[in-house]
Amino acid sequence: MSQTERASTVPVSVRAVQAIKEKADCERKQADMNYSANEVMQYVREEDVKFIRMAFCDIYGRQKNISIMPDELGRAFDYGIAIDASSIAGFGDVVHSDLMLHPDPATLSVLPWRPEHGRVVRMFCSVCYPDGRPFESDCRSIHSCRG
């Protein structure tokens, strides 16, 4: 009997099976996460979050972000956070430079730094005009239009 044949006939331990099941359950739960704005705000309060990174991409696919403090999060969900788009490549000129970032609570993730005290989280944002229209060069709106 070869080594490969012997390895395939060895029974898998109960502990290994449990570990595989737990990992699959964890992956399934992560895939099903769909936080609401209220749940994100509660998490930020309870888990000592110090900064929220609001991420978006420029037209070249490079991730950009700004950080806000936890007390600004409610305003971000309700109205968005204003950015000056004239400083972002491909986002417009000085005349049409006012854009808003609207965080997507379903994209909440904890970033793995600042382990001593306080956490940093990130959410991806949709980019819109101040009147609420989607910004044409926002990769998230381009993707959702192709649906």
N, C-alpha and C positions, 0 to 999 in steps of 0.2 A: 504494500500500500504506500503510495507516495505521500509526501508532506502535505500537498494540497488536498488530497482525498481525506487524510486524517483531520486536517483543520476544518473541513466542511462537516465532518461527522461529530465533532466535539459539541456538546450541548451548550447553548448560550446561557450564561448565568441569569438568575432572576434580577439581580442588581443591574446588569447591563440592559436588560429589556426595559426595566423601569426608567433608566436614564434615557433611553431612546424615546420612550413614550413621553416623558417629561419635556424633552427637547422639542418634540413635535407639537405638544400642547402649547408650549411657550411661543413657538413660531406661529402657530395658528392664532393665538391671542394677539400677537403683535400685528399680524396681517388684518385682524378684525378691529383694531383700535380706530375709533372715530370719535375723538373728543369734541365736546361742544365748547363754546367760548367760556361758559360758566365753569365747566370742569377744569379748563386750563387755568382760569383765574384762581380757583380753589387750590389747585396743585401749586401754583406759584406762591400763594400765601403759606400753605402748610409745609412746603419743602425748602423754605429759605432760599428762594431764587433771587439772585442779586441783579442779573441782567438777562434781557430777552433779546436775542439776535434775530432781526427780521431780514430774511434772506430773499434775494431775487437774482435773476440773471440778466446780463446785458445782451445785446443782439449777437454777440460773438460766443455766447454760452458761458462766459466767465461769471462765477458767482460773486455777487456784491452783497453787502449787508450793512445795516446800521443797528446799533444797540439802543434799547430803551430801558428805562427803569421800570420796576414792577408797578409803580403807581400810574404809569402812562398806559398800561395795557388795556384798561377799560375803554379809553378814548380810541386806542388803536382798533379795537373790535367795532366800536360804534361808528367812528368817522374815518379811520385811517390815519396814517402818519405822513405828513407832507415831506417830500424830498425835492431838491433842486436837480432836475434831470439834465440840465445843461452841462454838468460836469461828468456825465456818464456817456461814454462813447456810443453814438448811434441813437441816443434817446431824444435828441432834439436840440433846438437852438435856444437862445436866451428868451425869446418871445414866448415860446410854448414850453417853458421849463417846469411848470408846476405839475407834479404828479403825486399821487397818493399810494401808499403801501397798505394793503389790507391783508392781515395775517390769516392763514388757513389753520384753524385749530386742529384739524385732523393730521397735520404734519408735525405736531409737537415732538421734539426729541431732546433728551438731556445730553449736553455735550460733556465729554469726559475730562474736563479740567476743573480747576479750583476745588480739589478734593478736601481741603482743610475746613473751610466753612463757606457756605453759600454756594449756590449752583448757577450754572448758565444753561439756558435752554434756547432752542432755535425753532422757528416756524418759517416755512416758506410763504411768500406773499404774492398776491396778485397785484399788478400795477394798473391803476386807473387814473383817469382824468378827475379833477375835482368835482365834476358834475356826475361822476359815477360810471361813465362810459369806459369800457375796457381800453387800455392802451394797446394800439395795434402791434407794437414791437415787444409786448410781454409774451415770453415763450409759454407761459401757462395759459394765456387766453388763446394763443395760436393752437396749442394742443387741444384745448376743449372745443374749439370750433370744428376741428377735424373729426372729433368725437367718435 
